[in-house]
């Protein structure tokens, strides 16, 4: 049998992080808008008439409702989440006859499919839709307050979250949404107060307004920074206070604001929410909860939350004494439940906690129970002790239970996650084995097909090859440090610049290709600028995706010249790319299907330019361009790209060139393949896309030209695997720099979810996942891999006459193996880093996301290497 709370209370707890409440208006930081401060997202409301609660939250719903620590794997359930099967607050409400009404985000229905008395779910995954969920909540919320058919009412608003993802915190729509929420809250509080008198419908109703997560200044979340993991909870109790909490229970930090008003900010752990609400509603605490019933929230719901704080010798108030007795009883049940769960977990877990930790926890619980049996239990039943003596004994008992609960929570936070060292070691060994397999295959191709190493008399493996191997190892080793992971983009750009300086030095000595060397060196700082903006979590594309200029660059809103430049630059980039493709068509090199594929890309560029021009508020364009707004044009671009890829597949089946023309044919096929992918990737990347594409084209051209110059200048140069190592490493570093330059980083808040909805309003998991993957990995993984044959074809054609046979397919295989080897080395060191740092403070906030992104990137790279090999070689 499970112990059940005998006291039913309505409570309101407040977690206020940078929040002020004035005239029933929520205000946020850090951006001041009038009297409002903007910071975090308002996600849900809770109400509770006569033991009912109105509630509001989302991505951490599982942790909030179960009282357990959310695991990293729960991130994968953010989309299409399965139902929660472990014991939780919503389940206990339903099991104990509480009528729960839900309105808003349909994630609640996915997590709790059979628990609601009435539900009004609305689709929540279209980040461009700021109003459907909110309007649905507004439509049903206030009318529900006049009804008596619910005990717990949940209203989950979502507009602020979507506004942050699309436009960032510093936007007009964000301000409008917050003002809309202020109006909703004023209406809700007005209704509650009007019926809160004795015998009124909402005499015992409690209101909770809270966010489920925070937001960065760019509107993202999912990382580990304070602005993302800290949020606010506003609690309002309509009961009249009969006493005050003792000062020992106050966790508020108070300060005076400008108007000389005293503002107190309290905090509560997410773990404590389920236990506290269960205690207030007289429900069994969820079995897996390790939280503590919060005294301030519990006291507020009981009507003891007035600002006056009792001193140690001012405790004769009967209301306070009754509250103390009630709270110590609740903590007794709370501690029993946590101890019961810890025992069950330790007995069933293969790893569990150490015997030393379990013994310490057991001693704390035993000591608290002995105090309860000897001093408190009989006193509560018989009232034999004086008030002051009893209060002192109860305080000691509360301290004992609180010490036990805090110790368990701290132990769980530090050692909760189980790591199977055996499985982790097997995975690491498999990755190491794959590295040796790559190396063996590369060297085997050198020997079996007539490619050879330079002889010892010719200095063996060249300095450039050794330098390239060293660069790869330096970058991979940097992953052992969390600081270098945070600066990964800067490290990659620095190493890329280092390789460019080495080539520039060689060009200066030879007095040739100096212009190309300088162009490559000057391009790297431009990439680094984008990386700097991305790492500051101020999206590099903020200049191009929205009207508001980036404060990072110091561009003033009234600087019309600069704003026009920002609007025109992406269009000029598209024009330059289209001119390059058109020149290839005019030269007559592209024929047949390849010519039509490239022509289709030029047509797509025109459509993309029209979309951006129609969205511009600065360019005075004809009204006819209004027709290009909406989802039609992006869908045409997607369909055209698919048709281009299908045409190339048909071309590959029907036309196969071998022998002397294979290098030239590969160049044209690579050009057609890159052009067919580029339009979709550029569209998803936003108005920064053409500039990034131009940068990658220029950088790739410089790498090929400088490598060809080295090839022609060195008479001893051979085209074995060591010769290609340096340009392939440069290609890899360029790809990594492009990942960070496009505003991404290895964290879930680095994903641009808005890109997944370009051209679509409704949510489809597979379709949106594909579009999000194309935006995230398009410039950094897909396009570099598909363009890698250009490096081999253009270099090999220069030396083909000196070779006795056509070795182009073998060299292309080697280059792809080398590129895969570089990726595998990075992932192997990432796995090693995560294994070593598995108990690090930043393991879930930094190392685990880095591991996920690297593994996904490796799988995607291997997949496209296989596809590219079939396309270019079969």
C-alpha positions in Angstrom: 0.0 0.0 0.0 1.2 3.5 -0.8 1.0 6.2 1.8 -1.3 8.9 0.9 -1.4 12.6 1.9 -4.2 13.4 4.2 -4.0 17.2 3.7 -5.3 18.8 0.5 -4.0 22.3 -0.1 -3.8 24.7 -3.0 -0.3 26.1 -3.5 1.6 28.4 -5.6 5.3 28.3 -5.9 7.4 30.8 -7.7 10.7 30.2 -9.5 11.6 33.7 -10.5 14.7 34.2 -12.5 15.0 37.8 -13.7 11.3 38.3 -13.4 9.3 41.1 -11.8 5.6 41.2 -11.2 3.9 44.6 -11.2 0.2 45.1 -11.4 -0.3 41.5 -12.3 2.0 41.9 -15.3 4.8 39.5 -16.0 8.0 41.4 -16.9 11.1 40.0 -18.3 14.8 40.8 -18.8 17.2 41.7 -20.3 15.7 43.8 -23.1 13.7 46.7 -21.7 10.6 47.6 -23.6 8.7 50.3 -21.8 8.3 49.0 -18.3 8.7 45.4 -19.4 11.8 43.4 -19.2 12.1 40.6 -21.8 13.8 37.3 -21.0 12.1 33.9 -21.0 9.3 32.1 -22.6 5.9 31.8 -21.0 4.7 28.3 -21.7 1.9 27.4 -19.4 -0.7 28.3 -16.9 -2.1 26.3 -14.0 -5.3 26.9 -12.1 -6.7 25.0 -9.2 -10.1 25.4 -7.8 -10.8 23.6 -4.5 -7.7 21.5 -4.8 -7.2 22.1 -8.5 -4.2 23.6 -10.3 -3.7 25.5 -13.6 -0.4 24.5 -15.1 1.8 25.4 -18.0 5.1 23.8 -19.3 6.6 21.4 -22.0 10.0 20.0 -23.0 10.8 19.1 -19.4 7.3 17.7 -18.8 8.7 14.3 -17.9 11.0 15.6 -15.3 8.4 18.0 -13.9 5.7 15.4 -13.6 7.8 12.4 -12.4 10.1 14.2 -10.1 13.1 12.3 -11.5 16.2 13.6 -13.2 15.7 13.8 -17.0 18.2 11.8 -19.0 20.1 12.8 -22.1 18.3 10.2 -24.2 15.0 12.0 -23.4 16.2 14.7 -25.9 15.3 12.2 -28.7 11.7 12.2 -27.5 11.2 15.9 -28.1 9.5 15.1 -31.4 6.8 12.5 -31.5 7.3 11.7 -27.8 6.0 8.3 -26.6 3.6 8.1 -23.6 5.2 8.3 -20.2 4.8 4.9 -18.5 6.4 5.5 -15.2 4.5 6.9 -12.2 3.9 10.6 -12.6 1.8 13.5 -11.3 -0.8 13.4 -14.1 -1.3 9.7 -13.6 -1.9 10.1 -9.9 -4.4 12.9 -10.6 -6.4 10.6 -12.8 -6.1 7.6 -10.5 -7.4 9.6 -7.5 -10.5 10.9 -9.3 -9.2 14.4 -10.2 -10.7 15.8 -13.4 -7.9 17.2 -15.5 -8.7 19.6 -18.4 -5.9 20.4 -20.9 -5.7 22.9 -23.6 -2.8 24.0 -25.9 0.3 22.1 -26.9 -0.6 18.6 -28.2 2.6 17.2 -26.6 0.6 16.7 -23.4 -1.8 14.3 -25.2 1.2 12.4 -26.6 2.8 12.0 -23.1 -0.5 11.4 -21.3 -2.9 9.9 -23.9 -5.6 8.6 -21.5 -5.4 10.9 -18.4 -7.5 13.9 -19.3 -11.1 14.4 -18.5 -11.3 17.0 -21.4 -8.6 18.1 -23.8 -8.2 20.7 -26.5 -4.9 19.9 -28.2 -3.5 22.0 -31.0 -0.5 21.2 -33.3 2.7 22.6 -31.9 5.6 21.8 -34.3 5.1 24.5 -36.9 7.5 27.1 -35.5 6.2 29.7 -38.0 2.7 29.5 -36.4 2.7 31.9 -33.5 -1.1 32.0 -32.9 -2.9 28.7 -33.4 -2.0 27.2 -30.0 -2.3 30.5 -28.1 -5.7 31.4 -29.7 -7.0 27.9 -28.8 -5.9 28.4 -25.2 -7.5 31.8 -25.0 -10.7 30.5 -26.5 -11.2 27.8 -23.9 -9.4 29.2 -20.8 -11.6 32.0 -19.5 -14.9 30.2 -20.2 -13.5 27.2 -18.3 -13.0 29.3 -15.2 -16.7 29.7 -14.8 -17.3 25.9 -14.9 -17.1 23.4 -12.1 -16.2 20.4 -14.3 -12.4 20.4 -13.5 -10.0 20.0 -10.7 -6.8 20.7 -12.6 -6.7 22.9 -15.6 -3.6 23.0 -17.9 -3.2 25.7 -20.5 0.0 25.5 -22.5 0.8 28.6 -24.6 3.5 28.3 -27.2 3.7 31.6 -29.2 6.7 33.0 -27.2 8.7 29.9 -27.9 8.1 30.0 -31.7 8.7 33.8 -31.8 12.0 33.2 -30.2 13.0 30.5 -32.7 11.9 32.6 -35.7 12.9 36.1 -34.8 14.8 36.0 -31.5 14.0 37.7 -28.2 14.7 41.2 -29.5 11.8 41.4 -31.9 8.5 43.2 -32.3 6.5 40.0 -32.4 8.1 38.8 -29.2 7.0 42.1 -27.5 3.5 41.7 -28.9 3.2 38.1 -27.6 4.3 39.1 -24.1 1.8 41.9 -24.1 -0.9 39.4 -25.2 0.1 37.1 -22.3 -0.1 40.0 -19.9 -3.6 40.7 -21.0 -4.6 37.0 -20.6 -3.1 36.8 -17.1 -4.9 40.0 -16.1 -8.2 38.5 -17.3 -7.5 35.2 -15.5 -6.6 36.9 -12.2 -9.6 39.2 -12.4 -11.9 36.2 -12.8 -10.3 34.3 -10.0 -10.4 37.2 -7.6 -14.1 37.9 -8.4 -15.1 34.4 -7.3 -12.5 33.9 -4.5 -14.7 35.0 -1.6 -16.1 32.6 1.1 -18.1 29.9 -0.6 -17.0 31.2 -4.0 -16.0 28.9 -6.9 -12.4 29.8 -6.6 -12.1 30.2 -2.9 -9.3 27.6 -2.8 -8.0 28.0 -6.3 -4.3 28.5 -6.9 -2.6 29.9 -10.1 0.8 28.9 -11.3 2.4 30.6 -14.3 5.6 29.2 -15.5 8.0 28.6 -18.3 9.3 25.2 -19.3 12.7 26.5 -20.3 14.6 29.7 -20.9 15.9 31.3 -24.1 19.1 32.8 -25.4 19.1 36.3 -26.8 18.8 34.6 -30.2 15.7 32.7 -29.1 17.2 29.2 -28.9 17.3 26.7 -26.0 18.6 23.2 -25.4 22.1 24.2 -24.2 23.4 24.3 -20.7 23.7 28.0 -20.1 21.9 29.7 -17.2 19.6 31.6 -19.5 18.5 28.4 -21.1 18.0 26.1 -18.1 16.6 28.6 -15.7 13.1 29.9 -16.1 10.3 31.5 -14.0 7.3 30.4 -12.0 4.8 32.8 -10.7 2.4 31.5 -8.0 -0.7 33.3 -6.8 -2.7 32.1 -3.8 -6.1 33.7 -3.1 -6.1 32.6 0.6 -5.8 35.1 3.4 -2.6 34.6 5.4 -3.0 33.6 9.0 0.7 33.5 9.8 4.2 33.7 8.2 6.9 31.3 7.4 9.9 31.1 9.8 13.0 32.7 8.4 14.8 29.4 8.2 12.5 28.4 5.3 13.0 31.6 3.4 15.3 31.1 0.4 14.6 34.5 -1.1 17.3 36.9 -2.1 15.9 40.4 -1.7 16.9 43.8 -3.1 15.5 47.3 -3.5 14.6 48.4 -7.0 14.6 52.0 -8.2 11.1 52.7 -6.7 12.5 51.6 -3.3 10.3 48.6 -3.4 11.5 45.4 -1.9 11.8 42.6 -4.5 12.4 39.1 -3.3 13.4 36.3 -5.7 13.0 32.6 -4.6 14.1 29.5 -6.3 13.0 25.9 -6.5 14.5 22.8 -8.1 12.7 21.1 -10.9 12.9 17.9 -8.9 10.8 19.4 -6.1 7.8 20.3 -8.3 6.1 16.9 -8.5 6.5 16.2 -4.8 5.3 19.6 -3.8 2.2 19.6 -6.0 1.3 16.1 -4.9 1.5 17.1 -1.2 -0.7 20.1 -1.8 -3.3 18.1 -3.6 -3.2 15.2 -1.1 -1.9 12.8 -3.7 0.7 10.0 -3.4 4.1 11.3 -4.5 5.2 9.7 -7.8 7.3 6.6 -7.1 10.4 7.8 -8.9 10.5 11.3 -7.4 13.6 12.2 -5.5 12.4 15.8 -4.8 11.5 17.5 -1.6 8.2 19.3 -0.7 9.2 22.9 -1.0 8.3 24.8 2.3 7.7 28.2 0.6 5.3 26.8 -2.0 3.7 24.6 0.6 3.3 27.6 3.0 2.0 29.9 0.3 -0.8 27.5 -0.6 -1.7 27.1 3.0 -2.0 30.8 3.4 1.2 31.4 5.3 3.2 33.2 2.7 3.0 36.9 3.6 6.1 38.9 3.5 6.5 39.1 7.3 9.1 36.6 8.5 8.9 35.1 12.0 11.9 35.2 14.2 13.1 32.3 16.3 11.2 33.4 19.4 8.0 34.6 17.7 6.2 31.3 17.1 3.2 31.3 19.3 0.8 31.8 16.4 -1.5 28.8 16.2 -1.7 29.0 12.5 2.0 28.7 12.2 2.1 25.8 14.7 -0.5 23.9 12.7 1.4 24.5 9.5 4.6 23.2 11.1 2.8 20.0 12.2 1.4 19.5 8.7 4.7 20.2 7.0 6.7 17.8 9.2 4.2 15.1 8.5 4.5 15.7 4.8 8.3 15.5 5.0 8.0 12.2 6.8 6.0 10.7 4.0 8.2 12.4 1.4 11.4 10.9 3.0 9.8 7.4 3.3 8.9 7.5 -0.4 12.4 8.6 -1.5 14.0 5.9 0.7 11.7 3.3 -0.7 12.6 4.3 -4.2 16.3 4.3 -3.5 16.1 0.8 -2.0 14.2 -0.4 -5.1 16.6 1.2 -7.5 19.7 -0.1 -5.8 18.3 -3.6 -5.7 17.4 -3.7 -9.4 20.2 -1.7 -10.9 23.3 -3.5 -12.2 25.5 -0.7 -11.2 23.6 1.5 -8.7 25.3 3.5 -6.0 28.3 2.5 -4.0 27.9 0.8 -0.7 29.5 3.7 1.0 26.9 6.1 -0.4 24.0 3.8 0.4 25.3 3.4 4.0 25.5 7.1 4.5 22.0 7.7 3.1 20.6 4.9 5.3 22.2 6.4 8.4 20.7 9.8 7.7 17.2 8.3 7.2 17.6 6.1 10.3 18.6 9.0 12.4 15.7 11.1 11.2 13.2 8.2 11.9 14.6 7.8 15.4 14.1 11.4 16.1 10.5 11.1 14.7 9.7 8.1 16.9 11.2 9.4 20.1 10.4 13.1 20.1 7.9 14.1 17.5 5.3 11.5 16.8 4.0 11.1 20.4 4.1 14.9 20.9 2.0 15.6 17.9 -0.6 13.0 19.1 -0.7 14.1 22.7 0.3 17.8 22.6 2.3 17.2 25.8 5.1 19.7 25.1 4.9 23.5 25.3 4.6 25.4 22.0 8.2 26.7 22.0 9.7 23.3 22.9 7.5 21.5 20.3 8.4 24.1 17.6 12.1 23.6 18.3 11.8 19.8 18.1 9.8 20.1 14.9 12.4 22.3 13.4 15.1 19.8 14.2 13.0 17.1 12.7 12.5 19.1 9.5 16.2 19.7 9.3 16.9 16.0 9.6 14.5 15.1 6.8 15.7 17.9 4.6 19.3 16.8 5.1 18.4 13.3 4.0 16.5 14.5 0.9 19.2 16.9 -0.1 21.8 14.2 0.2 19.8 11.8 -2.0 19.2 14.5 -4.6 22.9 15.5 -4.6 23.9 11.8 -4.9 21.5 11.2 -7.8 22.8 14.3 -9.7 26.4 13.2 -9.4 26.0 9.5 -10.1 22.6 8.9 -11.5 23.6 8.0 -15.0 24.8 4.4 -15.5 27.8 3.9 -17.9 28.5 0.5 -19.2 32.2 0.6 -19.5 32.3 -2.7 -21.3 30.0 -1.6 -24.1 31.8 1.8 -24.3 35.1 0.0 -24.6 33.8 -2.2 -27.4 32.6 0.8 -29.3 35.9 2.6 -28.9 37.8 -0.5 -30.0 35.5 -0.8 -33.1 36.3 2.8 -34.0 40.0 2.2 -33.6 39.7 -0.9 -35.8 38.0 1.2 -38.4 41.0 3.6 -38.4 43.4 0.7 -39.1 41.1 -0.6 -41.8 41.1 2.8 -43.5 44.9 3.0 -43.4 45.3 -0.6 -44.6 43.0 0.0 -47.5 44.8 3.2 -48.6 48.2 1.6 -48.5 46.9 -1.5 -50.2 45.6 0.6 -53.1 49.1 2.2 -53.3 50.8 -1.2 -53.7 48.3 -3.3 -55.7 47.5 -0.9 -58.5 51.0 0.5 -59.3 50.9 3.6 -57.1 54.1 3.8 -55.1 55.7 5.8 -52.3 58.6 8.0 -53.1 61.9 6.3 -52.6 64.1 7.1 -49.7 66.4 9.0 -52.0 63.5 11.3 -52.8 63.0 12.1 -49.1 60.2 9.6 -48.4 56.9 10.9 -47.2 56.9 14.6 -47.9 57.0 17.3 -45.3 53.5 18.4 -46.5 52.1 15.0 -45.8 53.6 14.9 -42.3 52.3 18.4 -41.6 48.8 17.3 -42.7 48.9 14.3 -40.4 50.0 16.5 -37.5 47.2 18.9 -38.2 44.6 16.1 -38.0 46.0 14.8 -34.7 46.2 18.3 -33.2 42.6 19.0 -34.0 41.4 15.6 -32.8 43.4 15.8 -29.5 41.8 19.2 -28.8 38.5 17.4 -28.2 39.9 16.2 -24.9 39.4 19.7 -23.5 35.9 21.2 -23.1 37.4 24.7 -23.8 38.7 23.6 -27.2 35.3 22.0 -28.0 33.7 25.3 -27.3 36.3 27.0 -29.6 36.2 24.2 -32.2 35.3 26.5 -35.0 38.1 28.9 -34.2 40.6 26.0 -34.0 39.5 24.7 -37.4 39.8 28.2 -39.0 43.2 28.7 -37.3 44.5 25.4 -38.6 43.1 26.2 -42.1 44.9 29.5 -42.1 48.1 27.8 -41.0 48.0 25.5 -44.0 47.3 28.5 -46.2 50.3 30.3 -44.8 52.5 27.3 -45.6 51.3 27.3 -49.2 51.6 31.1 -49.5 55.2 30.9 -48.3 55.9 28.3 -51.0 54.3 30.5 -53.7 56.3 33.5 -52.6 59.5 31.5 -52.9 58.5 30.3 -56.4 57.2 33.8 -57.3 54.0 32.3 -58.7 50.4 31.8 -57.5 50.9 34.5 -54.9 47.5 36.1 -55.7 45.7 32.7 -55.1 47.6 32.3 -51.8 46.7 35.7 -50.6 43.0 35.2 -51.6 42.9 32.0 -49.5 44.5 33.6 -46.5 42.2 36.6 -46.6 39.1 34.4 -47.0 39.8 32.6 -43.7 39.2 35.8 -41.5 35.8 36.2 -43.2 34.9 32.6 -42.2 36.2 33.3 -38.7 33.9 36.3 -38.4 30.9 34.1 -39.0 32.2 31.6 -36.5 32.6 34.4 -33.9 29.0 35.4 -34.4 27.8 31.8 -34.2 29.7 31.1 -31.0 28.2 34.2 -29.4 24.8 32.6 -30.1 24.0 35.6 -32.2 23.1 33.9 -35.4 25.5 34.8 -38.2 22.5 35.0 -40.5 20.6 37.5 -38.4 21.7 40.1 -40.8 20.0 38.3 -43.6 17.1 36.3 -42.1 15.3 39.2 -40.5 15.0 43.0 -40.8 16.6 43.8 -37.5 20.3 44.3 -37.9 22.9 42.6 -35.7 24.0 44.6 -32.8 27.2 42.6 -32.9 28.3 44.4 -36.0 27.2 47.8 -34.6 24.8 48.4 -37.5 22.2 51.1 -36.6 18.6 50.6 -37.5 18.4 54.0 -39.2 21.5 53.3 -41.4 19.6 52.8 -44.6 22.8 52.5 -46.7 24.1 49.6 -44.7 20.6 48.0 -44.6 20.3 48.2 -48.4 23.7 46.6 -48.7 22.6 43.8 -46.4 19.5 43.3 -48.6 21.4 43.4 -51.9 24.4 41.3 -51.0 22.6 37.9 -51.1 21.0 38.8 -54.4 24.4 39.7 -55.8 25.8 36.4 -54.6 23.0 34.5 -56.3 23.7 36.4 -59.5 27.4 35.6 -59.4 26.7 31.9 -58.8 24.2 31.9 -61.7 26.7 33.7 -64.0 29.4 31.0 -63.2 27.0 28.2 -64.1 25.8 30.1 -67.2 29.4 30.5 -68.4 29.9 26.7 -68.0 26.9 26.2 -70.3 28.2 28.8 -72.9 31.6 27.1 -73.1 29.9 24.0 -74.5 31.4 21.7 -71.9 28.0 20.6 -70.5 25.9 18.6 -72.9 22.7 16.6 -72.8 21.1 16.0 -69.4 23.9 17.8 -67.6 23.2 21.0 -69.4 19.5 20.9 -68.5 20.4 20.1 -64.9 22.6 23.2 -64.6 20.0 25.3 -66.4 17.4 24.1 -63.8 19.7 25.3 -61.0 19.9 28.8 -62.6 16.1 28.8 -62.7 16.0 27.9 -59.0 18.3 30.7 -58.2 15.9 33.1 -59.9 13.0 31.8 -57.9 15.0 32.1 -54.7 15.9 35.7 -55.5 12.3 36.5 -56.2 11.3 35.0 -52.8 13.8 37.2 -50.9 13.0 40.3 -52.9 9.3 39.9 -52.1 10.1 39.6 -48.4 12.2 42.8 -48.4 10.8 45.8 -46.7 13.6 48.0 -48.2 13.5 47.2 -51.8 10.6 48.9 -53.6 9.4 46.2 -55.9 6.2 45.7 -57.9 3.1 44.3 -56.1 3.2 41.4 -58.5 6.0 39.9 -56.4 3.5 39.4 -53.6 2.5 36.2 -55.5 5.9 34.8 -54.7 5.3 34.8 -50.9 4.1 31.6 -49.2 5.0 28.0 -49.7 4.6 27.5 -53.4 8.0 28.7 -54.6 10.0 26.8 -52.0 8.1 23.6 -53.0 8.9 24.3 -56.7 12.6 24.6 -55.8 12.5 21.3 -53.8 10.7 19.5 -56.6 13.1 20.9 -59.2 16.1 19.7 -57.2 14.6 16.2 -56.9 13.9 16.1 -60.6 17.6 17.2 -61.2 18.9 14.4 -59.0 16.6 11.9 -60.7 17.9 13.0 -64.1 21.5 12.6 -63.0 20.7 9.1 -61.8 19.2 8.2 -65.2 22.3 9.8 -66.9 24.6 7.7 -64.7 22.7 4.5 -65.7 22.6 5.3 -69.5 26.0 6.9 -69.9 29.2 5.5 -68.5 32.6 6.9 -69.7 35.9 5.2 -69.0 39.4 5.6 -70.1 40.9 8.9 -71.3 37.8 11.0 -70.9 36.9 10.0 -67.4 38.6 12.9 -65.6 36.8 15.5 -67.8 33.5 13.7 -67.5 33.9 13.6 -63.7 34.4 17.4 -63.6 31.1 18.0 -65.5 29.2 15.4 -63.5 30.5 16.9 -60.2 29.4 20.4 -61.4 25.9 19.1 -62.2 25.6 17.3 -58.9 26.8 20.2 -56.8 24.4 22.6 -58.7 21.4 20.3 -58.2 22.0 20.2 -54.4 23.0 23.9 -54.0 19.7 25.5 -54.6 17.9 23.6 -51.8 20.8 24.1 -49.4 21.0 27.8 -50.2 17.3 28.3 -49.7 17.3 26.5 -46.3 20.4 28.5 -45.2 18.6 31.8 -45.7 20.1 34.9 -47.2 23.6 34.0 -46.0 23.5 31.0 -48.3 24.8 32.6 -51.5 27.7 34.3 -49.6 28.7 31.0 -47.9 28.5 29.2 -51.3 30.7 31.8 -52.9 33.2 31.5 -50.1 33.3 27.7 -50.5 33.8 28.0 -54.3 36.6 30.5 -53.9 38.3 28.5 -51.2 38.0 25.2 -53.1 39.4 26.8 -56.2 42.4 28.2 -54.3 43.1 24.7 -52.8 43.1 23.1 -56.2 45.2 25.8 -57.8 47.8 25.9 -55.1 48.0 22.1 -55.0 48.4 22.0 -58.8 51.1 24.5 -58.6 53.0 22.4 -56.0 52.4 19.4 -58.2 53.9 21.1 -61.3 56.8 22.7 -59.4 58.1 19.6 -57.7 59.6 17.2 -60.2 59.8 14.5 -57.6 56.1 14.7 -56.8 54.1 11.5 -57.2 50.4 11.1 -56.9 50.4 8.6 -54.1 48.2 8.8 -51.1 50.7 11.1 -49.3 50.5 13.6 -52.0 46.7 14.0 -51.6 46.9 14.1 -47.8 47.5 17.9 -47.6 44.7 19.1 -49.9 42.3 16.6 -48.4 43.1 17.9 -44.9 42.5 21.4 -46.2 39.2 20.3 -47.7 38.2 18.8 -44.4 39.1 21.9 -42.4 37.2 24.1 -44.8 34.1 21.9 -44.4 34.4 22.2 -40.6 34.8 26.0 -40.8 31.7 26.2 -43.0 29.6 24.3 -40.4 30.4 26.9 -37.8 30.4 29.8 -40.2 26.7 29.1 -41.1 25.7 29.8 -37.5 25.6 26.2 -36.3 27.4 24.7 -33.3 27.5 21.2 -31.7 24.5 21.7 -29.4 20.8 21.2 -29.9 20.2 24.9 -29.5 22.4 25.3 -32.6 19.7 23.8 -34.8 17.7 26.2 -36.9 14.2 24.6 -36.6 12.7 27.4 -38.7 14.5 26.0 -41.8 12.6 22.8 -41.5 9.4 24.7 -42.2 10.4 26.7 -45.2 7.7 25.8 -47.7 5.5 23.9 -45.3 3.2 24.8 -42.4 2.2 21.4 -41.2 4.5 19.1 -39.3 5.8 15.8 -40.8 8.6 14.1 -38.8 10.5 12.6 -41.8 10.1 15.6 -44.1 11.1 18.2 -41.5 14.0 16.0 -40.3 15.3 15.8 -43.8 15.1 19.6 -44.3 16.7 20.3 -40.9 19.5 17.8 -41.8 20.1 19.6 -45.1 20.3 22.9 -43.4 22.6 21.7 -40.7 25.0 19.5 -42.7 24.5 20.8 -46.3 27.5 23.2 -46.6 29.7 21.2 -44.2 29.2 17.6 -45.1 27.1 17.0 -48.2 28.5 19.5 -50.7 32.2 19.1 -49.7 31.9 15.3 -50.2 30.1 15.6 -53.6 32.7 18.2 -54.7 35.8 16.2 -53.6 36.2 14.5 -57.0 37.0 17.9 -58.5 40.2 17.9 -56.5 41.3 14.5 -57.9 40.1 15.0 -61.5 41.7 18.4 -62.0 45.0 17.4 -60.4 45.2 13.9 -62.1 44.6 15.3 -65.5 47.8 17.3 -65.3 50.0 14.2 -64.8 48.0 11.7 -66.8 50.3 11.7 -69.7 53.2 10.6 -67.5 51.3 7.6 -66.1 51.4 4.3 -67.8 47.7 3.6 -67.2 44.6 5.3 -66.0 44.7 5.4 -62.2 42.0 8.0 -61.7 39.4 5.6 -60.1 42.0 4.3 -57.7 43.1 7.8 -56.7 39.5 8.9 -56.2 38.9 5.8 -54.0 42.0 6.7 -52.0 40.9 10.3 -51.5 37.5 9.3 -50.3 39.1 6.8 -47.9 41.4 9.6 -46.6 38.5 11.9 -46.1 36.6 9.2 -44.3 39.7 8.5 -42.2 39.9 12.1 -41.1 36.3 12.1 -40.1 36.7 8.8 -38.2 39.8 10.0 -36.3 37.8 13.0 -35.1 34.9 10.9 -34.0 37.3 8.4 -32.3 38.8 11.1 -30.2 35.4 12.5 -29.4 34.3 9.0 -28.1 37.5 8.8 -26.1 36.9 12.3 -24.7 33.3 11.4 -23.7 34.5 8.2 -22.1 37.1 9.9 -20.0 34.9 12.9 -19.1 31.7 10.9 -18.5 31.6 12.3 -14.9 32.5 15.8 -16.0 30.2 18.6 -15.0 29.6 19.5 -18.7 29.1 15.9 -19.9 25.4 16.4 -20.9 25.7 20.1 -21.8 28.8 19.9 -24.0 30.4 16.5 -24.5 27.3 14.4 -25.2 25.9 16.8 -27.8 29.3 17.0 -29.4 29.4 13.2 -29.6 25.9 13.1 -31.1 26.7 15.7 -33.8 30.0 14.0 -34.7 28.4 10.6 -34.9 25.5 11.8 -37.1 28.0 13.7 -39.2 30.1 10.6 -39.6 27.1 8.4 -40.6 26.0 11.1 -43.1 29.5 11.4 -44.5 29.9 7.7 -45.0 26.5 7.5 -46.6 27.3 10.2 -49.1 30.8 8.9 -49.8 29.1 5.6 -50.8 26.6 7.4 -53.0 29.3 9.6 -54.6 31.4 6.5 -55.3 28.6 4.9 -57.1 27.9 8.1 -59.0 31.4 8.8 -60.1 33.0 5.4 -60.4 30.4 2.8 -61.2 
